[in-house]
Amino acid sequence: TNTTVSFDVVNDAEVSVNVTDLSGKVVYTNNLGSVKGAQKVTLNTEVFNSGVYMVNVSMNGAVSTKKLVVKK
C-alpha cells in the first residue's frame, strides 16, 4: 500500500519527486523545495492502478529515474 523513496542530498538542492505512468502522464508530484541530507518520501500506492511507473527524483536539474511496479 506504500513505498518509500530514499535519497541523500549532499549540498542544498531544490528537489522534486514525480511519478509517471508509461505513457508519460504524471500521477504524483511532490516539490520538496530546498533540502539537504537524508530524505525519505512515502508514496501511497493505493491510489495507483496496477502497472509499471517511473519514479523521477530531480535535484537542481539532474534527474534520477527508477522503476516502480504496483501489483494489486
N, C-alpha and C positions, 0 to 999 in steps of 0.2 A: 504493500500500500504506500510505502515511502521509499525513497532512495536518497542518499546523501552525496553531494558533490563536494570534495575536499581539495583545497589547493593552498599554496603558500605564496604570499606576495612579499618579495624581498624589500623593495622600495615602495613608497606611497604610489598607488596607481588607481586610476579610475577603472572600476571593474563592473562588468555586467554579465549575467548568465542568461542565455536564451536556449530554449528547446524548440527544435523544428521537426516536423514530420518529413518523410522522404520526398514530398512534393515541394518542400521549402517553406511551407506555411508555419509561422511562429505560433506555437501553442502555449508557451510560457515565457515570461521575461521578468527579470529582476535586476534593476540597476542598483548596485550596492554603493555607488559613489566612490569616494576616495578611501581606500583601506590599506592596511599593512599587516603582515603576519599571517598566521594560520587562519584559514577561513573554512567554514562548513555551511553549505546551503542545503536545506532539506526540501526535496521535491515531493509533493503529494501526487503519486502516480494513479490514484483512484480516479482522477478526472481525465486521464488519458485512455484512449481506446487501446486494445491490444495491437501491437505493431512495433516497428523499429523507428527510433527517434535519434536525432543528433543533438548532443549537449555541447553548446559552444560557450566557452569562457573567454571573454575579451578583456585584455589588460592593456591600456594605452595603445590601442591599435593592433596589438598582436592577438591572435585567436588560437585557442587550443580546442580541438573537437574530439569528442568521444561518442561511441555508440551506446544507446540505451535500448534494451529490449523489454517491452512490457507484455507479460502474459497473464491472462485472467482465466 
